[in-house]
């Protein structure tokens, strides 16, 4: 929901519980800030389960782990994930998270859902 106010102009408030999830490359995604919202970035609430190895040609991603533990494959390296960890994934890096995780992803620039290239 976009709302205009004289003091702040446009702002966005979206509650994850009000957004229906749908399946995508990493698991169940709830887009909190979408490309259509016109913001500088996209923000997604993602329940990761059986993610597929993929990369983005035009988009950088930040992952913030909210809950769960697991690992993330980044090209040929593997790192540990647990709540509070932030991972920056530059465009072109093949990546996937392994484990039952809840993450917040910030994708810059917007348009990431048209920039998913699955490797497996």
PAMARRO-58814 format. One line per field, with one value per residue: residue number from 0; residue in three letters; chain; x, y, z of N, C-alpha, C in turn. Coordinates in pm, 1 decimal. Layout:
N
vonu: c(NUM, ...)
guse: c(ALA, ...)
keza: c(A, ...)
nu: c(X, ...)
nv: c(Y, ...)
nw: c(Z, ...)
cau: c(X, ...)
cav: c(Y, ...)
caw: c(Z, ...)
cu: c(X, ...)
cv: c(Y, ...)
cw: c(Z, ...)
***
This chain:
120
vonu: c(0, 1, 2, 3, 4, 5, 6, 7, 8, 9, 10, 11, 12, 13, 14, 15, 16, 17, 18, 19, 20, 21, 22, 23, 24, 25, 26, 27, 28, 29, 30, 31, 32, 33, 34, 35, 36, 37, 38, 39, 40, 41, 42, 43, 44, 45, 46, 47, 48, 49, 50, 51, 52, 53, 54, 55, 56, 57, 58, 59, 60, 61, 62, 63, 64, 65, 66, 67, 68, 69, 70, 71, 72, 73, 74, 75, 76, 77, 78, 79, 80, 81, 82, 83, 84, 85, 86, 87, 88, 89, 90, 91, 92, 93, 94, 95, 96, 97, 98, 99, 100, 101, 102, 103, 104, 105, 106, 107, 108, 109, 110, 111, 112, 113, 114, 115, 116, 117, 118, 119)
guse: c(UNK, UNK, UNK, UNK, UNK, UNK, UNK, UNK, UNK, UNK, UNK, UNK, UNK, UNK, UNK, UNK, UNK, UNK, UNK, UNK, UNK, UNK, UNK, UNK, UNK, UNK, UNK, UNK, UNK, UNK, UNK, UNK, UNK, UNK, UNK, UNK, UNK, UNK, UNK, UNK, UNK, UNK, UNK, UNK, UNK, UNK, UNK, UNK, UNK, UNK, UNK, UNK, UNK, UNK, UNK, UNK, UNK, UNK, UNK, UNK, UNK, UNK, UNK, UNK, UNK, UNK, UNK, UNK, UNK, UNK, UNK, UNK, UNK, UNK, UNK, UNK, UNK, UNK, UNK, UNK, UNK, UNK, UNK, UNK, UNK, UNK, UNK, UNK, UNK, UNK, UNK, UNK, UNK, UNK, UNK, UNK, UNK, UNK, UNK, UNK, UNK, UNK, UNK, UNK, UNK, UNK, UNK, UNK, UNK, UNK, UNK, UNK, UNK, UNK, UNK, UNK, UNK, UNK, UNK, UNK)
keza: c(A, A, A, A, A, A, A, A, A, A, A, A, A, A, A, A, A, A, A, A, A, A, A, A, A, A, A, A, A, A, A, A, A, A, A, A, A, A, A, A, A, A, A, A, A, A, A, A, A, A, A, A, A, A, A, A, A, A, A, A, A, A, A, A, A, A, A, A, A, A, A, A, A, A, A, A, A, A, A, A, A, A, A, A, A, A, A, A, A, A, A, A, A, A, A, A, A, A, A, A, A, A, A, A, A, A, A, A, A, A, A, A, A, A, A, A, A, A, A, A)
nu: c(83.9, 75.0, 100.7, 30.9, 159.5, 167.0, 403.8, 593.7, 579.6, 563.8, 528.5, 583.9, 414.3, 412.6, 287.5, 419.6, 244.6, 19.7, 71.4, 46.1, 235.7, 442.4, 584.2, 927.8, 1264.5, 1421.9, 1248.5, 963.1, 834.7, 766.3, 694.7, 784.6, 858.7, 812.1, 904.7, 711.3, 641.4, 813.4, 1034.4, 1386.7, 1502.7, 1428.6, 1256.1, 1236.7, 1068.6, 1170.6, 1116.3, 1335.9, 1389.2, 1513.5, 1657.5, 1759.3, 2064.5, 2170.8, 2208.6, 2231.7, 2234.2, 2213.5, 2160.4, 2238.8, 2245.2, 2146.7, 2143.3, 1972.3, 1970.1, 1695.7, 1583.5, 1663.5, 1917.0, 2197.2, 2372.8, 2545.8, 2613.6, 2849.3, 2959.1, 3241.8, 3275.7, 3165.5, 2964.4, 2871.3, 2541.8, 2334.6, 2092.8, 2098.6, 2319.4, 2456.4, 2478.5, 2641.9, 2578.7, 2723.3, 2625.8, 2628.4, 2752.8, 2725.6, 2485.7, 2328.9, 2118.1, 2124.7, 1927.2, 1673.1, 1558.1, 1473.1, 1479.7, 1554.2, 1568.6, 1741.4, 1733.1, 1917.7, 1962.0, 1600.5, 1389.4, 1471.6, 1326.8, 1301.9, 1548.5, 1665.6, 1872.7, 1881.0, 2107.1, 2110.5)
nv: c(-116.6, 210.1, 531.9, 874.8, 1155.6, 1494.9, 1561.5, 1354.5, 1262.3, 987.6, 670.1, 331.6, 65.4, -262.6, -564.9, -879.4, -1088.4, -1029.8, -1075.5, -1303.9, -1597.8, -1736.6, -1996.6, -2001.3, -1989.8, -2018.3, -2104.5, -2036.5, -1722.9, -1395.2, -1103.6, -799.4, -540.1, -458.3, -471.2, -325.4, -133.8, 75.5, 152.0, 196.3, -48.9, -400.9, -586.5, -892.8, -1143.1, -1453.7, -1799.4, -2037.0, -2342.2, -2619.7, -2474.4, -2373.9, -2376.1, -2070.4, -1756.5, -1396.9, -1172.5, -896.9, -799.1, -725.5, -887.3, -880.7, -1086.9, -1135.8, -1324.4, -1432.8, -1645.2, -1988.1, -2229.3, -2306.8, -2345.9, -2158.7, -2175.1, -2017.1, -1957.5, -2145.1, -2165.9, -2237.0, -2115.1, -2068.2, -2023.7, -1846.4, -1703.3, -1350.2, -1322.1, -1154.2, -1157.5, -1056.2, -1079.2, -1042.2, -949.0, -1205.9, -1403.0, -1740.1, -1895.3, -2049.9, -2121.6, -2358.9, -2556.2, -2511.8, -2205.5, -1869.9, -1573.9, -1230.4, -1067.7, -819.1, -663.0, -514.0, -345.9, -297.5, -553.7, -813.0, -1052.3, -1099.1, -1166.2, -1413.5, -1682.0, -2005.8, -2264.8, -2525.3)
nw: c(0.0, -100.0, 30.9, 27.7, 193.9, 311.2, 451.1, 414.7, 153.7, -66.1, 86.5, 194.7, 343.1, 433.9, 547.6, 620.2, 687.3, 547.1, 285.7, 33.0, -2.4, -267.0, -470.8, -561.8, -695.9, -458.6, -260.1, -66.8, -133.2, -18.3, -152.0, -27.1, -89.8, -408.3, -759.2, -901.4, -716.7, -743.1, -592.5, -504.8, -460.9, -414.5, -163.6, -6.1, 180.1, 260.2, 278.3, 293.7, 132.2, -8.5, -210.3, -538.8, -723.2, -850.9, -1032.0, -1064.2, -1326.5, -1342.2, -1089.9, -752.2, -430.8, -88.4, 187.2, 485.1, 766.2, 936.2, 1082.0, 1165.3, 1061.8, 853.3, 543.8, 288.7, -48.5, -241.6, -542.4, -550.2, -278.3, 60.6, 319.4, 665.9, 798.8, 1024.4, 1256.6, 1230.2, 1064.8, 785.6, 437.4, 149.8, -188.6, -482.0, -818.2, -1065.8, -912.2, -847.3, -646.3, -358.0, -82.4, 179.9, 383.9, 638.5, 641.3, 728.1, 562.0, 491.8, 193.1, 15.2, -284.9, -537.1, -841.0, -856.2, -1003.1, -990.1, -1008.6, -1274.3, -1340.6, -1280.1, -1307.1, -1334.5, -1245.1, -1177.9)
cau: c(0.0, 144.9, 18.9, 95.1, 137.3, 238.2, 535.7, 689.5, 562.6, 515.5, 596.1, 527.9, 404.9, 357.8, 299.0, 437.5, 128.5, -84.8, 118.6, 42.2, 362.3, 439.8, 709.1, 1027.1, 1390.8, 1475.8, 1145.4, 841.5, 870.8, 665.0, 752.7, 742.8, 873.3, 820.0, 945.2, 599.7, 630.3, 894.9, 1144.1, 1520.7, 1538.8, 1320.1, 1275.9, 1156.4, 1070.9, 1182.7, 1130.2, 1422.8, 1380.3, 1552.2, 1693.4, 1835.4, 2179.9, 2132.9, 2280.3, 2162.7, 2326.8, 2198.3, 2113.1, 2311.2, 2153.5, 2186.8, 2062.2, 1976.8, 1907.7, 1604.2, 1567.3, 1714.6, 2060.4, 2228.9, 2492.7, 2523.6, 2716.7, 2879.2, 3053.2, 3305.1, 3289.3, 3048.0, 2971.0, 2768.2, 2436.4, 2253.6, 2024.8, 2180.7, 2423.5, 2427.7, 2564.4, 2631.5, 2601.2, 2731.3, 2572.4, 2716.7, 2797.8, 2630.7, 2460.0, 2207.6, 2119.7, 2085.2, 1873.2, 1543.0, 1595.8, 1389.5, 1570.6, 1508.5, 1662.4, 1732.9, 1783.0, 1945.2, 1840.0, 1477.9, 1377.2, 1540.5, 1246.4, 1322.6, 1694.5, 1704.1, 1928.4, 1907.3, 2220.8, 2075.4)
cav: c(0.0, 338.0, 639.9, 1005.5, 1251.1, 1618.8, 1569.1, 1252.9, 1217.3, 850.1, 569.6, 198.7, -22.3, -391.8, -665.4, -1011.3, -1175.4, -990.6, -1104.7, -1447.7, -1645.7, -1822.2, -2070.9, -1953.4, -2063.8, -2044.8, -2157.3, -1954.1, -1581.3, -1291.6, -975.4, -689.9, -424.3, -518.9, -386.2, -236.0, -27.2, 186.8, 184.0, 174.5, -188.3, -491.4, -655.3, -1014.8, -1233.3, -1583.0, -1924.2, -2117.0, -2486.9, -2679.9, -2370.8, -2417.5, -2294.1, -1970.3, -1629.0, -1281.3, -1101.0, -752.2, -764.9, -762.0, -925.3, -892.5, -1181.2, -1121.9, -1444.8, -1405.1, -1766.9, -2112.2, -2245.5, -2378.2, -2301.4, -2095.9, -2196.3, -1897.0, -2014.2, -2267.8, -2158.5, -2261.1, -2042.9, -2102.5, -1925.7, -1853.2, -1574.9, -1230.8, -1316.4, -1082.2, -1200.5, -977.6, -1162.6, -957.7, -1006.5, -1301.4, -1510.2, -1851.4, -1912.0, -2112.4, -2148.7, -2495.4, -2564.9, -2446.2, -2070.7, -1755.1, -1464.0, -1109.3, -1033.2, -686.0, -680.8, -384.3, -266.8, -377.3, -633.9, -939.9, -1168.5, -1119.5, -1183.3, -1537.4, -1777.7, -2130.9, -2342.3, -2667.2)
caw: c(0.0, -104.9, 84.4, 17.0, 302.1, 279.2, 514.6, 371.4, 16.0, -71.2, 168.1, 176.7, 459.6, 393.5, 653.8, 558.1, 709.6, 453.5, 149.9, 4.6, -59.9, -384.2, -487.5, -657.7, -697.3, -324.8, -170.5, -62.9, -129.0, 2.7, -191.8, 60.6, -177.8, -539.8, -871.1, -934.9, -616.7, -789.5, -500.3, -559.9, -439.1, -375.9, -36.4, -3.8, 295.7, 192.5, 353.9, 206.7, 143.0, -135.9, -308.2, -655.4, -755.3, -950.2, -1025.4, -1120.9, -1414.2, -1327.6, -955.3, -630.4, -322.8, 51.1, 264.4, 631.2, 821.3, 1046.7, 1162.9, 1109.0, 1039.3, 731.0, 473.6, 158.7, -148.7, -320.1, -638.6, -499.6, -132.6, 143.6, 446.3, 763.7, 820.0, 1146.0, 1274.6, 1243.9, 962.3, 662.1, 327.3, 25.9, -306.1, -601.5, -943.3, -1132.7, -822.4, -835.7, -503.1, -305.3, 61.2, 211.2, 518.7, 661.1, 681.8, 695.2, 532.4, 425.7, 87.0, -44.1, -420.7, -597.2, -849.3, -863.4, -1124.5, -969.0, -1046.8, -1418.7, -1354.1, -1212.2, -1402.7, -1262.6, -1292.3, -1157.6)
cu: c(88.9, 50.1, 96.1, 58.7, 213.7, 380.8, 636.8, 679.9, 508.3, 596.9, 523.4, 526.6, 343.2, 388.3, 312.8, 316.1, 13.8, -46.9, 119.9, 174.7, 338.4, 578.0, 797.2, 1156.2, 1442.1, 1375.9, 1019.8, 880.1, 747.0, 729.5, 697.0, 754.5, 902.9, 866.9, 837.1, 582.8, 716.1, 1006.0, 1278.7, 1564.6, 1412.4, 1357.1, 1180.9, 1176.7, 1067.4, 1198.5, 1207.6, 1407.4, 1408.2, 1579.0, 1774.4, 1951.8, 2142.3, 2224.1, 2192.1, 2265.0, 2326.3, 2175.0, 2209.1, 2208.3, 2223.0, 2090.7, 2080.9, 1900.9, 1826.2, 1595.3, 1625.6, 1866.0, 2080.4, 2359.1, 2450.7, 2643.0, 2727.5, 2992.7, 3112.2, 3321.2, 3157.4, 3067.7, 2854.0, 2667.6, 2365.4, 2190.3, 2121.6, 2288.0, 2370.9, 2527.9, 2536.5, 2667.9, 2603.8, 2672.1, 2676.0, 2764.3, 2688.8, 2611.4, 2331.8, 2227.1, 2065.8, 2043.4, 1736.2, 1573.7, 1485.2, 1483.8, 1493.9, 1612.1, 1634.5, 1804.2, 1795.7, 2010.1, 1718.2, 1473.3, 1438.0, 1458.5, 1249.8, 1469.3, 1742.9, 1747.9, 1966.5, 2019.2, 2193.3, 1927.1)
cv: c(123.5, 445.7, 769.6, 1090.8, 1377.3, 1620.9, 1473.5, 1215.6, 1076.2, 761.9, 438.6, 127.3, -151.5, -492.4, -803.2, -1102.5, -1143.6, -1018.0, -1255.8, -1492.1, -1726.1, -1884.1, -2005.2, -2029.6, -2103.1, -2109.8, -2073.4, -1807.9, -1496.8, -1159.3, -862.8, -555.8, -482.2, -419.2, -283.2, -120.9, 93.7, 229.6, 153.2, 28.6, -269.7, -556.2, -774.3, -1089.4, -1373.5, -1695.4, -2018.1, -2264.9, -2543.6, -2574.5, -2432.1, -2321.3, -2199.6, -1848.7, -1521.0, -1202.4, -950.8, -705.6, -813.0, -796.2, -919.3, -990.4, -1147.9, -1240.3, -1407.6, -1525.0, -1885.7, -2112.9, -2323.6, -2328.1, -2229.8, -2126.0, -2068.4, -1933.7, -2141.4, -2268.8, -2187.5, -2189.4, -2086.0, -1988.2, -1952.3, -1715.4, -1459.9, -1214.8, -1239.7, -1129.1, -1110.1, -1069.4, -1071.7, -1028.2, -1097.3, -1414.8, -1616.9, -1880.0, -1989.8, -2132.0, -2289.9, -2499.5, -2500.5, -2310.4, -1971.9, -1637.9, -1345.3, -1080.9, -891.9, -696.0, -544.3, -405.9, -357.1, -450.9, -772.0, -1059.9, -1194.6, -1150.0, -1305.3, -1636.9, -1903.7, -2208.8, -2491.4, -2686.1)
cw: c(0.0, -54.0, 73.8, 137.2, 268.1, 333.1, 452.3, 224.2, 17.3, 22.5, 148.7, 309.8, 412.6, 503.5, 588.1, 575.5, 614.2, 307.4, 130.5, -56.9, -186.5, -402.1, -592.6, -634.6, -558.5, -229.6, -181.2, -43.2, -101.8, -37.2, -104.2, -8.9, -314.6, -645.0, -903.1, -835.4, -652.6, -695.3, -566.4, -551.5, -415.8, -243.8, -33.5, 127.6, 236.4, 294.3, 263.3, 238.7, 4.6, -244.4, -421.9, -677.3, -869.4, -939.2, -1086.2, -1202.5, -1389.0, -1184.0, -847.0, -523.2, -187.9, 116.0, 411.7, 688.6, 944.9, 1140.2, 1088.3, 1096.9, 910.1, 673.1, 346.6, 71.0, -230.2, -415.7, -578.7, -347.5, -63.5, 275.6, 535.2, 776.1, 952.9, 1167.2, 1300.1, 1137.9, 840.5, 557.0, 207.2, -89.6, -428.6, -723.8, -1005.9, -1044.9, -814.8, -687.4, -476.3, -156.0, 83.0, 357.1, 523.7, 720.5, 647.1, 677.5, 475.5, 318.8, 39.6, -178.3, -488.3, -733.5, -854.1, -997.2, -1112.2, -1017.0, -1196.3, -1447.7, -1276.8, -1318.6, -1326.8, -1329.2, -1276.3, -1155.2)
***
